Amino acid sequence: MASPTTKADEIALVLEDAILAGELPPGYVLRQEQLSEQFGVSRTPIREALRQLAALGLVSFAGKRGVQVRPLARAELLETFIVRAALEGFAAELAREQLTKTDLRKLERAEKRFARLTRQLRGAGERASVQEIAAEWVRANEEFHEVYLTAAGVGKLIEAARAARRVFHGQAVWSPSPELSELYSRNLAQHRAIVEAFSSKSRDVRQLVEEHILDSGRLLERALEHAGYGATSRFGSRVTWATTRR
């Protein structure tokens, strides 16, 4: 979403952030009267903010019940991550020669924050603690990817990548388990490899980003299964371009 210019834009941005971080879970009903009281405004900017979120595909109008955070759409998982990998991989290639020293410092900070939160997430015990840390973990991951997306400098590409990312927003309960722990470790190693590739302007950066995002799809799927959304085998083995392009 663009930088806010009206009260409706500001409210939409706050709600979008809460949905993407998983603080407002799938199926949660947003009621205009409650939001109006919460933000201290009339219902007019609330209605406009909700229309903006609906246009992004984050919520749907549920008749008299109000506006509902978009339910989980498991069938879109594989296609979404393939699209994301293609878009962000190309963005990484464009950004390879464009990243400034300031951008690289931002990428380093984001990678370190993500690593710290991953360690906290893996060690979290209580459900409430997991959800709180997971919300920050999601934001830290977004911050990491935004650095090279922004550096790519192609507005429509950036928005398309963000739109693909919105299809799945905070749907999983990221709880520790032996399998997820292994996938978290891979995620951390891949972030580190991407930072090093950008630092050295390596031509491998596109492939590293593509593989990372496809593996992230596997992590999300396993997390969804642990959260009770049912099991599928679409990411049952590591996905690569060789298998997805057949």
N, C-alpha and C positions, 0 to 999 in steps of 0.2 A: 504494500500500500504506500502511496506517495506521502510526503510530509504533510501533517495536518494543517489545514488553513481555516477551518470552521470548527465550531463546537462539536458538530456531528462527526467530523473527521477525527477529532481528538478522541471521542468516545469509541468510535469504530476501531481506532488503533489500540486502545487499551483492551478492548474485548478480543480483538484479533490475537494480541499477544497472550492473553489468558487462555484462549482456545488452543493455540499452537503449543503452548507449554503444558497443556493437559490439566490446567486448573479448573477449566470448565469442560467436563468430560462429555463424550458422545451421548446424545439423548437428553442432555441437560436443557431444561426449558427456561428461556429468557423471557421474563414478563416486563412489559413496558412500564407498568406502574412502579415496580420495584426498582428498575433501572433509573427511572425518572427521579425517584427519591434518593437513590445511591449517588447519582451524579449531580443532584441539585439543579435539574433543568426541567423544562416542560417536555411533553411527549414528542414534540415535533422533531428536535434533533435526535431523539432516541429512535424514532421511526426511520429517519434518514440513515442513521448509523447501522441499523439492522438491515436496511436495504443494501447498503454497501457490503456488509458481510455476506448477504445472500448472493450478491453478484460475484463474490470471490469463491462461492461454493462452500463456505464454512458453516452456514446455517440454512435452515429451510423453514418456511412458514407452516405452522401446524394448526391452522384454524383457530378455534376458540382457546386452545391450550397455549397459544403464544408462538414464540419462535424457538425452534429446537436446534441445538448444536448438531451438526450433521452426523448421523450414525455411521458406524464403521462400514467400509466397503471393501471387504477382503479381496473380492474378485479383481479389483484394480491394482493390487499390490505389485505384481510382476511388471505390468506395462508401465506403471508410474516410475518405478525405479530404473527401468531401461531408458525411459525418456529423460529422467534426471541425469543419469550417467552420461548420456549423449550430450545433453546441453551443458552440464558442468564440466565435462571433459574438454569440450571445445572452448568453453570460457577459460579454463585453466591454460590451454595452449595459447590463447590470445593474451592472457595476463602474464605469461612467462617472461616476456621481455619488458612488460610495462610496470611490474611491481617495483615500487621505490623502496628505499631503506626504511622509510616510515611504515609502508605497507608490510614489509617483512617483520618489523618489530610488532606490529599489530597481530600478525599471523602467529608469531612466537608466543605472545601473551595469551591469545585465544587458545592455542594448543596447550599451554601450561594450565590454564584455568580448566579446560576440558579434562585434562589428565587428573587434576586434583579432585574434581567433582566425580569423575569415574571411580576413583579410589574410595571416595565417601559413599557413593551409591552401592558399590560392591560390599561395603562393610555395614550398610544400614540394616537395622533389624526390624523395627516397627514399621507397619504399613504407612502410617502418617509421615514418618521420617523419610521413607522411600519416595513418596509422592512429592514432598517438598524439595528434596534434593534433585529428583528427576526433572522438575520444572526448570531449575537452574541449569541442569545438565543439557536439556534441550536447547535452552537459550545460548549456552556456551558453544554448542555444536553449530547453531545457526551463525553465531558470530564468526566462527572459523571459516565457514564456507562463504560468508558475505565478503570477506577480504578480497579473495581473488575474483569473485563474481563482479564486484564493483570495479576492480582494476581492469577487467576485460573491456569496460567502457562501451558496451553495446546495450542500450536501454531495453530493447525488445527481448533480447536474449536473457537479460537479468530477470525481467518480469516473467518470462516463460518458465525459467528455472524455479522461481519462487512459487509460481502457480502450481507446478508439479509437486513441489514440496508440501503444499497445503492439503493435498489429497489425504494424507495421513498426519494427524495432528494430536500428539499426546495420547494416543489411544491405548497404549500398553501400560500395565503396571510393571515398572522396571524393577523386578525383585531379583536378589542374588540366587544363582543356581550354578552347578558345575559347568553346564553347557554355555550359559550366558556369560559366565566368567571368562571362558575361553574366547568367546566372540568379542567381549569388551577388550580383552588384551589385544586382539587383532586390530580392533578399531583404533586403539592408542598407537600401535606400531605404524599403522597406515597414516595417521595424522602426522606422526613424526617424519615418516618418509616423504610425505608431500611437502612439509616445511623445508626439508633438506633439498628436495628437487627444485623448489622455487629459488632457494638460496643460491644454488649452483647453476640455475637456468637450464636444468636438464630437460632434454626432449622427452624423457620418460614421464613427465608430470601429467600429461593427458591420460596415459594408461593407468597411472597410479590413482588418479581421481576416479576414473571409470570403475576400476576394480573396487575401490573403497566404497563407492555408493552402492554397487551391486551387493557387496558383502553386508552393508548396512541394512539392505532389504532383508537379508537372511536374519540379522540380529533382531529386527523389528518383528519378523514373523515368529521367531522363537519366543520373544517377549509376549506377543499376543497369545500364543498358545499357553504360556504360563499364566496369563491373565484370564484364561478361560474362554477365549474366543474361538476355540476349535483348532484342529490341526489340518494343515494342507502339506503337500509335498512339493510345491512349486519352487521353493528355495531349499529343498531337502539336501541338495549337494551344492557345492560352490558354483555360482553362476558365472560364466565368462562370455565374452562376445562370441566366442566360437560356438557356444551352445545356443545362445539367444538369437543368432542370426540365421539359423538353419530354416 
